[in-house]
Amino acid sequence: MILRKHFYRHLRPSHSKLPYIVSSPITSSSRTPRILPADVLVEEERIPGYRPEFYYPAKPGEVLNNRYKILTKVGWGTASTVWLAEDLEK
């Protein structure tokens, strides 16, 4: 369990009484991920106005800069996509 008290102290006014955030350890599932066909739209690709030319076409298994292996997409927002990568030099 991780307590994230100090990080949020900088984001909130001192008079605010936000609760502490407690998170559980991340566990991995034993299921093998399945690869979707390229013509199947997922998540942000379904949003009207999505423009794929504005984003790097990252693919799980791809190695960036001969060092970082892309593992999976963690999330996305209006201006970015977040990917989990493994540092192959550590």
C-alpha positions as CSV (number, residue, x, y, z in Angstrom):
1,M,0.0,0.0,0.0
2,I,1.3,3.5,-0.9
3,L,0.3,6.7,0.9
4,R,0.5,9.7,-1.3
5,K,0.0,12.5,1.2
6,H,2.9,14.8,0.4
7,F,2.3,15.0,-3.3
8,Y,-1.2,16.3,-2.9
9,R,-0.2,18.9,-0.2
10,H,1.4,20.9,-3.1
11,L,-1.7,20.8,-5.2
12,R,-4.4,21.9,-2.7
13,P,-4.8,25.0,-0.6
14,S,-3.7,24.5,3.0
15,H,-7.3,24.9,4.3
16,S,-8.6,22.1,2.1
17,K,-9.3,18.7,3.8
18,L,-8.8,16.3,1.0
19,P,-8.5,12.6,2.1
20,Y,-5.3,10.7,1.7
21,I,-5.1,8.5,-1.4
22,V,-4.3,4.9,-0.8
23,S,-3.5,2.6,-3.7
24,S,-3.0,-1.1,-3.9
25,P,0.0,-2.8,-5.5
26,I,-0.3,-3.3,-9.2
27,T,-0.9,-6.9,-10.1
28,S,-0.6,-8.4,-13.6
29,S,-3.2,-10.8,-15.0
30,S,-2.1,-14.1,-16.3
31,R,-4.1,-13.7,-19.5
32,T,-2.2,-13.4,-22.7
33,P,-3.1,-10.1,-24.5
34,R,-4.9,-10.5,-27.8
35,I,-3.9,-8.5,-30.8
36,L,-6.7,-6.7,-32.5
37,P,-6.8,-6.3,-36.3
38,A,-5.5,-3.0,-37.5
39,D,-9.0,-2.0,-38.8
40,V,-10.6,-2.2,-35.3
41,L,-10.9,1.2,-33.7
42,V,-10.2,1.4,-29.9
43,E,-10.5,4.1,-27.2
44,E,-9.4,7.5,-28.4
45,E,-9.7,6.4,-32.0
46,R,-13.5,6.4,-31.6
47,I,-13.7,10.0,-30.6
48,P,-15.1,12.4,-33.3
49,G,-12.2,14.5,-34.5
50,Y,-9.5,12.1,-33.7
51,R,-6.5,12.7,-36.0
52,P,-4.0,9.8,-36.0
53,E,-1.4,11.9,-37.9
54,F,-0.9,14.0,-34.7
55,Y,0.2,10.9,-32.7
56,Y,3.2,8.6,-32.8
57,P,1.9,5.1,-34.0
58,A,3.4,3.2,-31.0
59,K,3.1,-0.6,-31.1
60,P,3.7,-3.0,-28.2
61,G,7.0,-4.8,-28.7
62,E,8.5,-1.9,-30.6
63,V,11.9,-0.7,-29.2
64,L,12.6,3.0,-29.1
65,N,16.1,4.5,-29.2
66,N,17.5,0.9,-28.9
67,R,16.6,1.0,-25.2
68,Y,12.9,1.3,-24.4
69,K,10.6,-1.6,-25.3
70,I,6.9,-0.6,-25.5
71,L,4.8,-3.0,-23.4
72,T,1.2,-1.6,-23.3
73,K,-0.9,1.5,-23.4
74,V,-1.6,2.9,-19.9
75,G,-4.0,5.6,-20.8
76,W,-4.9,8.5,-23.0
77,G,-6.2,12.1,-22.9
78,T,-7.0,14.9,-25.2
79,A,-3.4,15.7,-26.1
80,S,-1.4,12.5,-25.4
81,T,-1.3,8.8,-25.0
82,V,0.7,7.2,-22.1
83,W,2.6,3.9,-22.8
84,L,4.4,1.6,-20.3
85,A,7.9,0.8,-21.5
86,E,10.7,-1.4,-20.2
87,D,14.2,0.0,-20.0
88,L,16.3,-2.7,-21.6
89,E,19.5,-1.3,-20.1
90,K,18.4,-1.9,-16.5
